[in-house]
Amino acid sequence: MKNQKHSIKKIVTFLNNSEEDGGLWLPNIQRAFVWSEEQICRLFDSVLREYPISTLLVWKTKGCIRRRRFIDNWRESLRTHLTDFYVPEDDKKKGLVLDGQQRLQSLYIGICGSFDGRELYFDILSGELQAPDDIKYKFRFERESNVQFPWVRFKDMVVTNMKHREILGDLEARFGRAFSDQESDKIKDHLQLIDRTFKSEEAITYQELDSIDTPSLYTEEDVVEIFIRANSGGTKLGKSDLLFSLLNASWEYADEKTEELLGSLNQHGFAFNRDFLLKTCLVLLGQGARYQVEKFRKAGIREDIEGKWARIATAIQDVLDYVRGKTYIQCDKALPSYLVLIPLIYTRYEFPTAWRKARDVDLYLLRCLLTGAFGGQPDTLLDALVNTLRKQTEFNCESLFAVIRDQQRSLELTEDRLWAMGYGSDAIHLLFNIWYREFNYTPSFDNNLPQVDHIFPQTALKEVKEINSATGRQHMKYQAAVRNQLANCMLLTREENGAGGKSDTLPEKWFAKKDATYLKLHLIPEDKTLWKIDHFEDFIEARKDLLRDHFKWLLVSTTPSRTP
């Protein structure tokens, strides 16, 4: 293993450039770039403060390994379109970055590109330590039209052959002002610092695994293992990233196939991810729900996923189509746990004929989601449910409920649970999907999604005070749990709740011109005296009566009944 050193300006010229010793690229086992703007800015601050930025790890090879380019002009949407950056495979010399992607990608964006259309700017007069963020040299991403002195585009300070006095004169001309002696001295000091840290000093060190001079030393499996070990510390990689790196090593088109499936699943506003797909694969192939890297190292597992991918993808898509078309779940927010779908997917995958005859699927979903049956650590529950399905070879709702209860998980929707499903709860959108059947939960524009709103506005309730008998002081009468409870929530369209809509309007004014149909839809007590804020508590009790009656088919203590 060799150690190489380069300046930051030099190492950036290696990225995507086959003319520079084969160039540096990203192997397909690498995950997407995940650093935020703040993390990038902190990296540049660290470089100017001459802090070490850790050693990189590069594999030099001539192997036909799938690789992709570093991205100069980064956008958030590119996280799910990595295949757009793959380059043709060849047997030429190349360097594949196994550890250090986030740092190199950040340097590339800052020196050569942009972040969401904004370039990196540097406060050329900064340099004093700023508490509490511990930032000394200030950086930010901005558009040129939005900046003024002392912010300068950082790439102009790095990628230039101009002398310092020429840069100083150029800045004065650009900003239309002459700098004071103090400003000039500070700018010159910073230009010298930039020259030293980014251009002169060999600040980047990388260890090189050489499979060109010694081609038999590292196999692809060795490199994957090295990659996992190099990236498994701290929070650099999640478990799914490690598992996916193993899958990628043996399945050439893993990226394309998973992106294609996720694109299909998420086209209606859902947010399925790679974690869900990998866990589902493990369950369907009889490996259990628990994430373990060792499972993907077992002989035949990765090949099994590749060989059965079409069946797996079809089962997942078919179940989601069923859920969207034949249950109350009409949007992503109404599905607080995707894991509840895995037993359904298993049934569709293993017993497609039984799946077509399955009954009470909607009841299973409602009961499990409203009670949070799949919360916490559900892997043991998933394994128990799948084991029951395997034995029975059919979907039997009552049997699955028995398994869930055996796992000490409740399926009973009590009134206390119902009242707690208020503003901000995981289940309120599912409850509203059941309640408000005619609302559009899948608009083309996300901002048109229906919105949960407080009937008595929070701002008004926060102003209601009472005397604390113990201290004699005034304090807020209605705390968050009271303000946010279900009985104080309703669902409004974007148009109703937008600018000029309900907003902080009190109910006595908002409901004044609403007809009986509107009040019935939202389960609002018709007694207008209850709409006044001094009758808030009476309003809540009256509305609970209406909610209790509306959801009585769900409020059961044992086996739930069917909705009328």
N, C-alpha and C positions, 0 to 999 in steps of 0.2 A: 504494500500500500504506500503510495507516494503522497507527499504534501506539496501543494502548489500554492503560490501567492500572487495576487494581482491587486492593482488599485481598483477602486470601485468603478471609475470611468472606464477602465480597460475591461473589467469583467462584464459590464453591460454590453460592450461591443461583441461579446461572445454569444449573447442570447439570440437565438434564431438565425445565426450567421454561420453557415457551413464553411465559409472561407477562413474563419478563425479557428484553426485546429479542429475542424469538424463541427464547431459550435456547441452550445449548451441548449438542451431541450428538456421537456417534461415527459417521462414515461407514462403510459396509460394507467399504471397503478396509482398514480398521484390523484388525490382528490381535487376538487375545485379550490380556487383561491378564496380565502375566507376572512382576510384581515379587513378591518374597518378603516375609515379615513383617519381616525384618531391613532390607531396603531401604526399606520404608515408615517404619520407626522412624528410620532414618538421615535420611530426608527431613525429618521433624519436628524432629530434632536440628539439622539444617542451618538450618531456618527460625528456630528460637529463637536460633541463633548468628548470625543475620542474614547468612547466606551467600546469594549470588544463586542462584536455582534455574532459571536460563535462561529464554529467551523462548519463548512458545508460538506456534503458527501456526493461525489460524482462517480458514475460508472462509465468508463471509456470502453466502447465496444464497436464492432463492425456488424453485429448481429442485426437481422431484420426484425427489430423490435418496434412495436407501435409507439409512436410518440406524437406530441403536439407542441405547438408554438407557445411561447410566453405571450401574454396579451398586453399590448401597449395601451390601447384606449379601453379601459375597463368599464363595464356596465353591469348592474346587478343581474340583468336577464341572462348574462353569459354563463352564470353558474350552472344552468341546465342545458347549455348548448356547447359543451366542450368538444363534441365531435366536429364542430365547424372548424376547429383549429388543428385537426390532425394533418400530418404531412405524409406524403407517400413513403412507404417503407423502402429501404435500400440497404445495401451491404457496405456502405461507406463508413468511415470513421465518424464517431459522434460521441458527445458527452450527455448522459442522462442524469438529471439532478434527482437524487434519492432523498436528500434532506437539505432543506433550505429554500424550498419553493416560495414560501410566504415572504421571506426577506428579499430574494432576487426579484420576484414579481413586483414587490413594493418599490424597490429601487428603479426598476424598469418603468413603472407607471410615473414615478416622480421625476425622472430625468429625461424620459423619452415620450411620455404619453399623457394620459389624463384619467380622471376618476369621474365617471358619470358626466363627461363633457367638460369637466373643470380641471385646470392645470394646477400644479403645486406652486404656491407662492411663499416667499420667505420674508419675514420682517427683518430687513437689513440693519435695523437699529436695536434689535433685541439682544439679549445676552445676560440679563439679570435673572436669577432664579425666581420662578413664580410659584408661590405656595397657593393652594395645597396640591396642585397638580404636578409639582416637581418638574416643570418645563423651563428650560433656559432659553432655547432658541425656538422662536415661534414659527410654525408652519401652518398653512391651511390650503385647502383646495378651493379655487375660485375662478370665475370667468373674468377675462381681462377688463370688461366694461364695468366691473363692480369693485375694482381695487384702485387705490391711490397710495402715494408715498406714506409710509416707508416699505410697502409691500412690493417685492420684485419677483418676477418669474424665476424660479430657482434654476431651471434648465439653462437659462441664459447665462448664469454664473458658472455653470459646469461645462457645458458644451460650447466653448468659445476659445479662440486663440488671441483675443484682444488683451492688451496690457491693462493693468489695473487703472492707470490714469485715463485710458481710453474708455473703460467701462464706467468710470466715475463721470466723465464728460457726457457719455451717452445717457446716463441716468438723469443728469441735470437737464439735458435737452428734453428728455422724455417727460419729465415731471414739471418742466417750465420753471425751475427755481435753482438758485445757487445754494449749495450746501454750506453750512457753517464749518469752521475748522474742526469743531468737536465731531460733527456728523461725518465729515470727510475722513477723519482719523479712524472712527469706528467702522465705517464702510470698508476702508482699506484693510483694517485688521480682519474683518470678516472675509474679505476676498482672499487674503493670505490663508486663513483657516480653511476655507473651501478648497483652495489649491492643495493644501497639505492633506486634508482628510479624504478628499474625493479624487484627486488627480495624481498625487505624488506617492503617498504612503501605500504600501501593499497591505491594505486594511482587510482584504478578503482572503481567507485561507480555506482551502478545501482539500479534503482527503480524496485520493483518486484510486478507485478500484480498476485495475488495468486488465481488461480481457483482450487487449490487442497484442501486446508483447507476450502475454501468458494466457492464451485463449482457453486453456483447460482449467484455469484456477477458479473461476467463478461461473457456475451454471446459472440459468435463469431462476431456478428454485432457490439457489444460494442468495441471489440478489434480492428476491422477494423477502426472504427471511431477514436479510440485513436491513432492508427497508422498514419492515415491521418493527424490528428491534430499535432502529434509530428513531422511529417516530412514535413509539408507544409510551414514552415518558410524558409526564405532565398532562396537558389537555390538547396536545397537538393533533392527535387523531382520536376519533371516537371508535368504538368497537365495530361499527358498521364499516368505517373506512378501512380498518384492518381486514375485515372479512372480504370486503369488495376488492381489495388489492390482491388477495389470494385468488379470487374468482377471475379477476382480470388477467392474471398471469397465465391461466390455462384456457381461457375463453376469449378469443380475439375480438369478438363483437359484443362483449358484455356491456360496454358503454352505450352503443347504439341501441341495443335491445331494451335496456332498462329505461333509457331516455324516451324511446318510442312508446313504451307501456305507460310511463308516468305522464307523458303528454296526453295520451288517450284518457287516462283516469282523471286527470286534473282539468280537462277542457271545460268542465261545468262548474269550476270554482272550488274544487276540492284541493287538498294539499298533501296527497300521498307522497311518501319519500322512499329513499333507498332502504332505510331501516325496516320499514314495513314489508317491502318486497323480500328482503333477505330473511326476515323472521318467518314470513309465510312460506318461503321455499324450504326452510328447515323443518317446519311443521308438516308440510305436504310430503316430504321425503322421509318422514319417520324419524327425524333426528331430535325432536323435542323443541320447545319454544325458546329455551334459554340460549342467549348469545354466548358462544364459546368459539374462540379461534380454532381450537383443536378439531372441531367438527368439520371445518373447511379444509383441514389437512388430511382428513381420512380419505383413504383410497376410494376413488369413484364418485365422491360427493359432488365435486365441482363438475365433473363430466356428466353426472346425472342431471344437474340443474340445466346445463346447456342442452342436453338431449331432450329434456322434457319441458323446456321453456315454453313452447307453443301451447301445450296443455295447461301449464301453470298460468300463463297470461290470459288464456281464454276463460279459465275458471274465475280469476279475479275480476275480469271485465264483466262477465255474465252476472256475477253477484252484485256488482255495483249498479249495473243496469236494472236489476230487479229492485234493489233498494230505492233507487231514484224513481222508478216507475210504479211501484206497487206498495210502498210504505209511506209513512208520514214524513220521512226524512227527505227534505227538498233542498237542503243546502249544507255546506260544510260545517257551519256553526251548529247545526242540529245533530252532528255526529261527533260528540266529544271524545269518543274512543274508537279509533279504527280497529283496535284489536278484537272488538266484538264481532267483526266480520270474518275472522279467521276460521271459526267452526263452520260457518256457512260456505266459505271457499273450499274447505276440506270436503264437505259433503258434495259440492258440485264437482270437485276434482276426482274423488274416489267413486262416487255413486251418482253419476249424472241422471240416471233414470229416477232414482229416489228423490233427487233434487227437484225434478219437474213435478213431483207429487207432494212436495213438502207443504205443510200447513202451519199456520201460526208463526211464520217467520217475523211478521210485523210485531206480533205480541212479544216474541223473544227479544227483539231489538228495543222495543219500548221499555219493557220491564228492566232489562239489563242497563240501558243507558240512563233512564230516569233515576235509578237507585245507585248508580255508580258501581255496579257489580264487578267491572273490570279495572277498578282503580287500584292504586298501590302497586304491588308486585304480582301480576297475573299469570306468570309463566306456568306455575303449578296448576292453576285453574285451567289454562288452555290445554295442557297435557291431559288432564282428567277428562275434559270435554271431548277431546279428539279420541281418547281411548274408548269412551262410551259410544261415540259415533262409529268407530271401527268395529266394535262388537255388534252393534245393532243394525249396521248397514243402512240406516235411514235417519232422517231428521225428525226427532220426537221431542217436542217442546217440553213436555212434562218431565221427561227423563233428564233433559239438560238442566231444567230448573232444580231437580233433585240433586244433581251433581254440584251445582252452584251453592245450594244451601249446605251440602255436606262439607264444602270448603269454608264454612262459617261466614258466608257472604249473604247479606240480606237482599231479598227481592221485593220486600213489602214497601209500598209507597204510603207512608203515614202522612197525616196532616202536617206534622212538624216538618217533615222533609219537603212537602209541597210548598209551605210558606217560605221555606229557606231558599227556594229556587227563584231568587230575585235578581236584581240588577247585578251583572258580573258573574253569575253562577254558570257552570258548565252546561247545565241542563235547560236553561230558560229558553233557548232558541228551539230546542226540540219540543218543549211544551207549547211554544207559540206556533210551531209548524202544525201541531195537532189542532190548536185553537183557531188560528187564522188561516183557514184553508185556501182562501181566494187571493192571498198576497203573492206577489211575484218574488220568489226567493232566489231566482237565478237570472238576474238582469244582465245585459251585455256589459254594463258599466258598474263596477263594484260600488261606486258611490251612490248608486240607486238602490242598494240593499235596504230592506226595511230596518228600522232602528228601534231599539228598546228605549222607552222614555219614561221618566217619572211623571205620574199624574199630578201629585203635589210636588213642584220643583224643589230640588235640593236647596237652592239658594234661599227659598222662602222658609223651608223647614229649619234651616240652620239659624235663622234669625229668631226663632221661637226660644225664649229663655224661661227658666224656672229657678226658684231659690233652693239651694242645697241646704237641707235642714241641719246638717252637721256643721257646715262652715258659715252658713248665712250668706254665702256668695251666689251670684247668678252663674248658671252654666247652661250649655246647650241642652235642650230638653230631648230632642230626637237625634239619637246617635246613628251611625252609618247603617247598622243592621236594621233599624226601624225604617229609615228612609228608603233603603234598598229592597225591602221585602216585596214579595210577589204581589201582594194586594195593593201596592203603590206603583205597579208597572203596567204599561200597555205597549202595544206595538203600533208604530206609525210608519207611513210611507216616508220616503226621503222628502218628497214635496211637502208633506204635512209638517215635518219637523225641521225643515231647512230655514233659510233666511226668510223672515216674514211669516214663519209658521208658528207652531206652538211654543217652541223654545222654553222660556221661563214663565209662560202664561199660567196663571192660577186656574184651577178647574172651574170655578164659578163663572169665569169669563170664557174659557175655552168651550165648555159644554153648553153655554147659554143658547147658542143658535143651532145646536146639533139635534137631529130628529131622533125618534124612538129607535129606528133601525140602527143608527150609529151607536147609541147607548147600549143597545142589546148586544151588538157585535163585540164591544169592549167590556161587557159585563159591568156597567156603571150603574150604581143605585140611582133611581129616578128622583129621589127626594133631594130637591135642590139645596135645602139647608145644609146637607152633608157636604156640599161642594165648597163650603167656606173653610178657611184654614183653621179657625177655632173649633171646627167639628172634625178635624183630621182623624182622631181616634175612632169616632163613631163611623166615619166613612170606611175606615179599614175593616171594622167588624161587619158592616153591612156588605162590603164587597167580598169578604171571606165567605159569607153565606152563599153568594152567587157563584163564586169559584168552587166551593165545596159541592154545590149541586151540579155544576157543569162537568166536573171531573170525578163524579161519584163512581163512574165505571172503572176508574183507575185506582181509587182509594179503597183497596180491599186488603184483607189481612192474610189471606191464603192464596189459593189459585185465582188469578184475576179473571173477571168476566169479560165478555166481548163488548166492544162499543156498540151502542144501538145504531 
